[in-house]
């Protein structure tokens, strides 16, 4: 598992938000001392804000899976998708 799987999950999140890697608005992993933290780039100069606490790899995998499911659920609610069928647009 480890680093490459987690990086791929973050790439998937950036794809959902249509973010370009390492640009303002993109998500990335801060990796230090064997732990991981999800951060978001908040300025063109590269300033970051923490999204998650620092976690072990297995914990970060679960965090990223939950984050992705939440984002997709929010998107489905806004667009109005129920059981795979379009219902409304907010």
SEKE-466654 format. One record per residue (C-alpha): residue in one letter; x, y, z. Coordinates in steps of 0.05 Angstrom, whole numbers. Layout:
! SEKE-466654
<atom aa="A" u="X" v="Y" w="Z"/>
...
//
This chain:
! SEKE-466654
<atom aa="X" u="0" v="0" w="0"/>
<atom aa="X" u="39" v="59" w="27"/>
<atom aa="X" u="58" v="122" w="-9"/>
<atom aa="X" u="39" v="108" w="-82"/>
<atom aa="X" u="-32" v="85" w="-65"/>
<atom aa="X" u="-43" v="146" w="-22"/>
<atom aa="X" u="-16" v="192" w="-75"/>
<atom aa="X" u="-63" v="161" w="-126"/>
<atom aa="X" u="-122" v="173" w="-80"/>
<atom aa="X" u="-103" v="246" w="-74"/>
<atom aa="X" u="-97" v="250" w="-149"/>
<atom aa="X" u="-168" v="223" w="-153"/>
<atom aa="X" u="-193" v="277" w="-106"/>
<atom aa="X" u="-159" v="331" w="-149"/>
<atom aa="X" u="-192" v="300" w="-210"/>
<atom aa="X" u="-261" v="305" w="-177"/>
<atom aa="X" u="-249" v="380" w="-163"/>
<atom aa="X" u="-215" v="390" w="-231"/>
<atom aa="X" u="-152" v="415" w="-196"/>
<atom aa="X" u="-84" v="415" w="-228"/>
<atom aa="X" u="-31" v="384" w="-184"/>
<atom aa="X" u="10" v="433" w="-142"/>
<atom aa="X" u="-33" v="493" w="-164"/>
<atom aa="X" u="-77" v="535" w="-119"/>
<atom aa="X" u="-137" v="496" w="-96"/>
<atom aa="X" u="-103" v="428" w="-104"/>
<atom aa="X" u="-97" v="376" w="-50"/>
<atom aa="X" u="-32" v="341" w="-34"/>
<atom aa="X" u="0" v="297" w="18"/>
<atom aa="X" u="50" v="325" w="68"/>
<atom aa="X" u="95" v="267" w="85"/>
<atom aa="X" u="141" v="271" w="145"/>
<atom aa="X" u="170" v="221" w="195"/>
<atom aa="X" u="130" v="164" w="165"/>
<atom aa="X" u="64" v="199" w="175"/>
<atom aa="X" u="17" v="233" w="126"/>
<atom aa="X" u="-26" v="296" w="127"/>
<atom aa="X" u="-76" v="319" w="74"/>
<atom aa="X" u="-64" v="392" w="58"/>
<atom aa="X" u="-95" v="441" w="9"/>
<atom aa="X" u="-54" v="493" w="-29"/>
<atom aa="X" u="-88" v="560" w="-15"/>
<atom aa="X" u="-46" v="610" w="-53"/>
<atom aa="X" u="-8" v="617" w="-118"/>
<atom aa="X" u="55" v="623" w="-75"/>
<atom aa="X" u="44" v="552" w="-49"/>
<atom aa="X" u="17" v="566" w="21"/>
<atom aa="X" u="-19" v="506" w="50"/>
<atom aa="X" u="-73" v="493" w="101"/>
<atom aa="X" u="-82" v="428" w="139"/>
<atom aa="X" u="-143" v="387" w="121"/>
<atom aa="X" u="-129" v="326" w="163"/>
<atom aa="X" u="-88" v="310" w="225"/>
<atom aa="X" u="-22" v="273" w="216"/>
<atom aa="X" u="-39" v="199" w="207"/>
<atom aa="X" u="-5" v="132" w="195"/>
<atom aa="X" u="-12" v="104" w="124"/>
<atom aa="X" u="-70" v="57" w="139"/>
<atom aa="X" u="-107" v="113" w="176"/>
<atom aa="X" u="-96" v="161" w="118"/>
<atom aa="X" u="-123" v="110" w="69"/>
<atom aa="X" u="-188" v="107" w="109"/>
<atom aa="X" u="-189" v="183" w="116"/>
<atom aa="X" u="-181" v="193" w="41"/>
<atom aa="X" u="-234" v="141" w="25"/>
<atom aa="X" u="-283" v="176" w="71"/>
<atom aa="X" u="-264" v="245" w="44"/>
<atom aa="X" u="-276" v="220" w="-27"/>
<atom aa="X" u="-343" v="188" w="-10"/>
<atom aa="X" u="-365" v="252" w="24"/>
<atom aa="X" u="-347" v="295" w="-36"/>
<atom aa="X" u="-382" v="248" w="-84"/>
<atom aa="X" u="-444" v="246" w="-40"/>
<atom aa="X" u="-445" v="322" w="-37"/>
<atom aa="X" u="-439" v="325" w="-113"/>
<atom aa="X" u="-495" v="275" w="-122"/>
<atom aa="X" u="-540" v="315" w="-76"/>
<atom aa="X" u="-525" v="381" w="-112"/>
<atom aa="X" u="-536" v="351" w="-181"/>
<atom aa="X" u="-594" v="308" w="-158"/>
<atom aa="X" u="-574" v="237" w="-172"/>
<atom aa="X" u="-614" v="182" w="-138"/>
<atom aa="X" u="-603" v="108" w="-154"/>
<atom aa="X" u="-561" v="128" w="-214"/>
<atom aa="X" u="-616" v="172" w="-244"/>
<atom aa="X" u="-617" v="247" w="-253"/>
<atom aa="X" u="-672" v="279" w="-211"/>
<atom aa="X" u="-658" v="354" w="-207"/>
<atom aa="X" u="-605" v="408" w="-210"/>
<atom aa="X" u="-596" v="455" w="-151"/>
//
